[in-house]
Amino acid sequence: MKFFEPHESLKNFCETSRKYFFEGYQVIANEVNEWFGLSKLSPRDTILEFGGGEGFISIFLSKLTPAKFIYLDKNPYMAELARKNFEEAGIIDRVKIVVSEVEKAEFEKNSMDFIIARGTIQFTDYKKTLSNAVEWLKPGKVAFVGCGFGLNISDEYRAKVDEFIKKAEAKEVNTEPDKFEELIIEGYRHLMDNYFDDRLEYVKALNMKGFIFEIKKRLI
Ligand SMILES: C[S@@+](CC[C@H](N)C(=O)[O-])C[C@H]1O[C@@H](n2cnc3c(N)ncnc32)[C@H](O)[C@@H]1O
């Protein structure tokens, strides 16, 4: 894949993500497709990726599913980079680009067939973000939100991930690590307290070398 020159402010992030996350984006796309049957969606169905960064997860997913995409990111430079990537990948006609904070975005209730967000929720008001995801999902559909690099990763890639985790621990990259523990516990509690009885089928907290919430909305 061709990498476009990022805006100055995104250089560090892009360097890190292209070096350490890129393989993970593919693994995650393949795994969520397999687990949630995304290849069976139709061109009328919608996948939302929020905090989409360069848009690579959507690009890898677009090769596996005919669904259309909504890409959302609050950073207009990031959205511009993603737009170039979508054009390069030949999927710009299948993607609606929205520049907004996920907490303030206004999508229709019960409108999304799948929601994915990697590496973003810890930068947001996570309770509002989780509530939005529950509202936006169609009944019976799944949101996959958190961090992580894929469940079944190769030994070679695992070594690379470990290298990244060391850099993060040495605070060479900002991953908001302090937020994670709170987010896993309080985010889970928020979903349980507010939505479990009548809106959710289940919430799982997966460890994929980083936590992911898998949230399935109950069929009405
Ligand atoms: C660490 S990057 C992750 C990007 C991509 N998902 C990935 O896995 O490489 C976090 C992204 O979330 C975006 N972001 C941060 N806070 C956000 C918010 N409140 N609403 C929408 N996007 C946000 C940032 O602009 C950035 O593109």
The ligand as an ORCA input file, in Angstrom:
! r2SCAN-3c Opt
* xyz 0 1
  C      -4.312      6.630     18.252
  S      -5.232      7.149     16.885
  C      -5.868      5.588     16.284
  C      -6.169      5.655     14.830
  C      -6.591      4.326     14.200
  N      -7.874      3.879     14.674
  C      -5.537      3.281     14.442
  O      -5.854      2.249     15.033
  O      -4.425      3.505     14.017
  C      -6.647      7.901     17.593
  C      -7.538      8.567     16.556
  O      -8.739      8.979     17.180
  C      -9.027     10.306     16.821
  N      -9.800     10.865     17.950
  C      -9.343     11.170     19.182
  N     -10.345     11.615     19.949
  C     -11.467     11.569     19.183
  C     -12.829     11.917     19.403
  N     -13.228     12.376     20.566
  N     -13.711     11.742     18.391
  C     -13.302     11.271     17.188
  N     -12.018     10.953     16.915
  C     -11.117     11.098     17.895
  C      -7.679     10.960     16.579
  O      -7.779     12.085     15.741
  C      -6.915      9.805     15.939
  O      -7.093      9.760     14.559
*
